[in-house]
Amino acid sequence: MHDQRLKDIVPFVASVESGSFTAAAERLHVTGSAVSKSVSRLETRLGSRLLERTTRSLQLTDAGKAYYQTCVRIMEELAEAESVLAAQRIIPSGRLRLAVPNTYGRLGVMPLLIPFCQQNPELELSLTFSDRFVDLFEEGIDVAVRIGGTEPLPPSLGCKLLGREKMVFCAAPNYLNARGRPETVADLLQHQAILYERVDGTPKPWLFVTEDNHLQWRTVPCRMALGDVDAQLQAVCAGLGVAQSPTWLIRDRLAEGKLEVVLPEIQPDGLPLTLVWPRRKQLLPKVDALLNALSELDIAGPTSS
């Protein structure tokens, strides 16, 4: 990028934020004429009018609004990068905002965050639990843990794939003792299904691996459909039927003997687990430290007790 481009951006942004060339000139300690010429030079190079001038004020054009937002983002990223690189201390400190899924956040993320916070006493951690899509820029999130989502991310976001869920069929031992342990998929489909109910009110199908190793969703009759995974887990542990669950959700129940995995040979991979963060924040010691800690997240877990 030519030096003059950066030099012209600063007067343009100052003019927008100050409301006039005169006020921008006072802010930048230059003449009003210099500011006006700089903005005109910028418009000429871009071939687009950025500001509508009146005797009393300046108004952004549509093109000017879009260009202004880009300029502000670039200047913020430069300032943040410079502050990080110029800082003599590398101890993670300050406020750190993390967004995690509800249940996996409690079961999978919190066990890592507790020692992380103990090891970094100068951090102020703010943790958001939500299963909705979180916009990192709009909500000021430094790092998000996401399950699912395969859409391409914009270049402004960094992403690290940590693994994929393992989905298993499971039931309580007392249920299996009474109803029998399925030995085939056909057997399994004869059992009472406890399904997860999606936001739109429809039961989530079961996921199978076909003989040619492809994934296939199959709608199955259900005894119960619950819109909360904790409630679904309670129903299965109570012996009401069979569920298909990610291993990270049921690992403790498997270890305690409250659940058994059935037909482990047909377990498919489920949704991906990823870390997502604004690239411009990656240089911050607090963000870098958190990303390193969360890289140890485990989403597969055991498949049997």
C-alpha positions in Angstrom: 0.0 0.0 0.0 1.4 3.4 -1.0 2.1 5.7 2.0 -0.2 8.4 0.6 -3.2 6.1 0.9 -2.7 5.8 4.6 -2.0 9.5 4.9 -5.3 10.4 3.2 -7.4 7.9 5.3 -6.6 9.7 8.6 -8.0 13.1 7.5 -11.0 11.4 5.9 -11.9 9.5 9.1 -11.2 12.6 11.2 -13.5 14.7 9.0 -16.3 12.2 9.4 -16.0 12.0 13.1 -15.5 15.7 13.7 -18.2 16.8 11.3 -16.2 19.4 9.4 -12.8 20.0 7.7 -12.1 22.8 10.2 -12.7 20.6 13.3 -10.7 17.8 11.7 -7.8 20.2 11.1 -7.8 21.3 14.7 -7.8 17.6 15.8 -4.9 16.8 13.5 -3.0 20.1 14.0 -3.0 20.9 10.3 -4.8 23.5 8.1 -8.4 23.1 7.0 -7.2 23.4 3.4 -4.8 20.4 3.9 -7.6 18.3 5.2 -9.9 19.3 2.3 -7.2 18.6 -0.3 -6.4 15.2 1.2 -10.1 14.1 1.1 -10.4 15.4 -2.5 -7.3 13.5 -3.5 -8.7 10.3 -1.9 -12.0 10.7 -3.8 -10.2 11.3 -7.1 -8.1 8.1 -6.6 -11.2 6.1 -5.7 -13.3 7.6 -8.4 -16.2 8.0 -6.0 -17.6 10.9 -4.0 -17.3 10.1 -0.3 -18.7 13.3 1.3 -21.4 15.7 0.4 -20.2 19.2 1.4 -22.5 22.0 2.7 -21.6 25.3 4.3 -22.4 23.9 7.7 -21.7 20.2 7.7 -20.4 17.1 5.9 -22.6 14.1 5.1 -21.4 10.7 4.0 -22.6 9.3 0.7 -23.5 5.6 0.5 -20.0 4.8 -0.9 -18.5 7.0 1.8 -20.3 5.0 4.6 -19.0 1.7 3.3 -15.4 3.1 2.9 -15.5 4.8 6.3 -16.4 1.5 8.1 -13.5 -0.2 6.3 -11.1 2.6 7.2 -12.1 2.5 10.9 -11.7 -1.3 11.0 -8.2 -1.1 9.5 -7.1 1.7 11.9 -8.4 -0.3 14.9 -6.6 -3.4 13.8 -3.4 -1.5 13.3 -3.7 0.2 16.6 -4.4 -3.1 18.4 -1.5 -4.9 16.6 0.9 -2.0 17.5 -0.1 -2.0 21.2 0.4 -5.8 21.4 3.8 -5.7 19.7 5.0 -2.7 21.6 3.9 -4.1 25.0 6.8 -5.2 27.1 4.7 -7.6 29.2 3.3 -10.8 27.8 1.3 -11.9 30.8 -2.3 -12.5 29.8 -4.4 -9.8 31.5 -7.6 -7.8 31.0 -11.2 -8.8 30.2 -11.6 -11.9 28.0 -15.0 -12.7 26.5 -15.8 -16.3 25.5 -19.0 -17.8 24.0 -19.7 -21.5 24.4 -22.7 -23.9 23.7 -24.9 -24.4 26.7 -24.4 -28.1 27.7 -21.0 -28.6 26.1 -19.8 -25.4 27.8 -20.7 -26.8 31.2 -19.4 -30.3 30.6 -16.5 -29.9 28.2 -15.2 -26.3 28.5 -15.6 -25.4 32.2 -13.2 -28.2 33.3 -10.5 -26.5 31.2 -11.4 -23.0 32.1 -11.1 -23.4 35.9 -7.4 -24.3 35.9 -6.8 -21.7 33.1 -8.3 -19.0 35.3 -6.3 -20.2 38.3 -3.1 -20.0 36.3 -3.9 -16.5 34.9 -5.1 -14.4 37.9 -4.9 -11.1 36.0 -7.6 -12.2 33.5 -11.3 -11.1 33.9 -13.3 -13.9 32.1 -16.8 -13.2 30.8 -18.5 -16.4 29.7 -21.6 -16.5 27.5 -23.6 -19.8 27.4 -25.9 -20.0 24.3 -26.8 -22.5 21.6 -27.7 -19.7 19.2 -25.3 -18.3 16.5 -23.1 -15.7 18.2 -21.8 -12.8 16.0 -18.3 -12.3 17.4 -17.9 -8.7 16.1 -21.4 -7.4 17.1 -21.2 -8.9 20.6 -17.5 -8.2 21.2 -16.5 -11.9 21.7 -12.8 -12.8 21.7 -13.2 -16.5 21.2 -16.2 -18.8 20.5 -16.5 -22.6 20.8 -18.9 -23.9 18.2 -20.4 -27.3 17.6 -21.7 -27.6 14.0 -21.7 -25.0 11.3 -20.0 -25.9 8.0 -20.4 -22.6 6.2 -17.2 -20.9 5.0 -16.0 -18.2 7.4 -15.0 -14.7 6.3 -11.3 -13.9 6.1 -11.6 -11.7 9.3 -12.2 -14.8 11.4 -9.7 -17.5 12.4 -10.8 -21.1 12.9 -9.4 -24.3 14.3 -11.1 -27.7 13.9 -10.6 -29.7 17.1 -12.5 -32.8 16.0 -15.9 -34.3 15.5 -18.5 -35.7 17.8 -18.9 -39.5 18.1 -22.6 -40.4 18.1 -23.6 -43.6 19.9 -26.9 -45.3 20.7 -27.4 -45.8 24.4 -29.9 -47.0 26.9 -30.1 -47.8 30.6 -29.1 -51.4 31.6 -32.6 -52.0 33.2 -34.3 -51.0 30.0 -32.0 -53.3 28.0 -32.5 -56.2 30.5 -36.2 -55.9 30.1 -36.4 -55.2 26.3 -33.3 -57.0 25.0 -30.1 -55.7 23.5 -30.4 -55.0 19.8 -28.0 -56.8 17.6 -28.9 -55.2 14.3 -30.3 -51.9 13.0 -33.6 -53.7 12.4 -33.7 -54.7 16.1 -32.8 -51.2 17.1 -35.7 -49.7 15.2 -38.1 -51.8 17.2 -37.1 -50.1 20.5 -38.6 -47.0 22.1 -36.8 -43.9 20.7 -36.1 -40.9 22.9 -35.4 -38.1 20.4 -34.2 -34.5 20.6 -36.7 -32.0 19.5 -35.3 -29.2 17.3 -36.2 -25.5 17.5 -38.8 -25.9 14.8 -40.7 -28.5 16.8 -39.7 -31.5 14.7 -37.8 -34.5 16.2 -34.2 -34.9 15.1 -33.7 -38.0 13.0 -31.1 -40.7 13.9 -27.8 -40.7 12.0 -26.6 -44.0 10.5 -23.5 -45.2 8.5 -24.6 -47.1 5.4 -22.8 -50.2 4.1 -20.8 -48.1 1.6 -19.7 -45.8 4.5 -22.0 -42.8 3.8 -24.0 -40.9 6.5 -27.7 -41.3 6.3 -30.4 -39.5 8.4 -33.4 -41.6 9.2 -36.7 -40.5 10.7 -37.8 -43.0 13.3 -41.0 -43.3 15.4 -40.4 -42.0 18.9 -41.9 -42.4 22.3 -40.7 -39.0 23.4 -39.1 -35.9 21.8 -37.5 -33.4 24.2 -36.1 -30.0 23.3 -33.4 -30.1 26.0 -30.4 -32.6 25.9 -30.3 -32.7 29.7 -34.0 -33.7 29.9 -33.4 -36.3 27.1 -30.5 -37.7 29.1 -32.6 -38.0 32.2 -35.3 -39.9 30.3 -32.9 -42.4 28.9 -31.2 -42.9 32.3 -34.7 -43.5 33.7 -35.1 -46.5 31.4 -37.7 -44.9 29.1 -36.0 -45.9 25.8 -33.0 -45.6 23.5 -31.3 -42.3 22.4 -28.5 -41.4 20.1 -26.2 -39.1 21.9 -22.7 -37.5 21.5 -20.2 -39.3 23.7 -19.2 -36.1 25.5 -22.7 -35.8 26.9 -23.0 -39.4 28.3 -19.3 -40.2 29.3 -20.0 -39.8 33.0 -23.2 -41.9 32.8 -21.2 -44.6 31.0 -18.5 -44.6 33.6 -21.1 -44.8 36.4 -22.8 -47.8 34.7 -26.1 -45.9 34.3 -26.0 -46.2 30.5 -24.7 -48.7 28.0 -23.7 -48.3 24.4 -25.5 -50.5 22.0 -24.3 -51.4 18.5 -21.0 -49.5 18.9 -19.9 -50.8 15.5 -22.4 -48.4 13.7 -21.4 -45.2 15.6 -21.1 -42.3 13.1 -19.2 -39.0 13.4 -21.4 -36.1 14.3 -20.9 -32.4 14.2 -17.5 -30.6 14.1 -16.1 -28.8 17.2 -14.3 -25.6 16.2 -12.6 -22.6 17.8 -13.4 -19.3 16.1 -11.9 -15.9 16.8 -11.3 -12.5 15.2 -7.9 -12.7 13.5 -7.0 -9.2 14.6 -7.2 -10.3 18.2 -4.9 -13.4 17.9 -1.8 -11.4 18.7 -3.2 -10.4 22.2 -1.5 -12.6 24.9 -4.9 -13.2 26.6 -6.5 -14.6 23.4 -3.4 -16.6 22.4 -3.3 -18.2 25.9 -7.0 -19.0 25.7 -6.7 -20.6 22.3 -3.9 -22.8 23.5 -5.8 -23.9 26.5 -9.0 -24.7 24.5 -7.0 -26.7 22.0 -7.1 -29.5 24.6 -10.9 -29.7 24.4 -12.1 -33.3 23.9 -15.4 -33.9 22.0 -15.1 -37.6 21.3 -14.8 -39.1 24.8 -15.2 -42.8 25.6 -17.6 -45.1 23.8 -18.1 -47.6 26.6 -17.6 -47.9 30.3 
